[in-house]
């Protein structure tokens, strides 16, 4: 299972030219709307300085925009830019294609069983 995940992540990284943490941030920002920096740090399980550097890079790549809080200028929220949204959408399509390619050699029955097991793992770890 570890090898399967490693292969899929390696192909995503090669095709998108983004790091795995950058891809994870794109997905998190998309799914949550306008998270604060500490929300991203908590989600990635890293310290604030790590997130600050990661977000600075993504802002410089025009993937994210910093949004000041309406009542507290110290609070910064993040939003996907048009380019970030486009990259997110492409990553979803690529991930689906990569997984489909990796599973094509399985029978239909094995693919259904694999999908069932993955859903079970995900639902039990939320």
Buried (B, 14 or more C-beta within 10 A) or exposed (E): EEEEEEEBBEBBBEBBEBEEBBBBBBBBBBEBEEBBBEBBBEBBEBEEEBBBEBBEBBBEBEBBBEEEEEEEEEEBBBBBBEEBBEBBEEBEEBBEEBBEEEEEEEEEEEBEEBEEEEEEEEEEEE
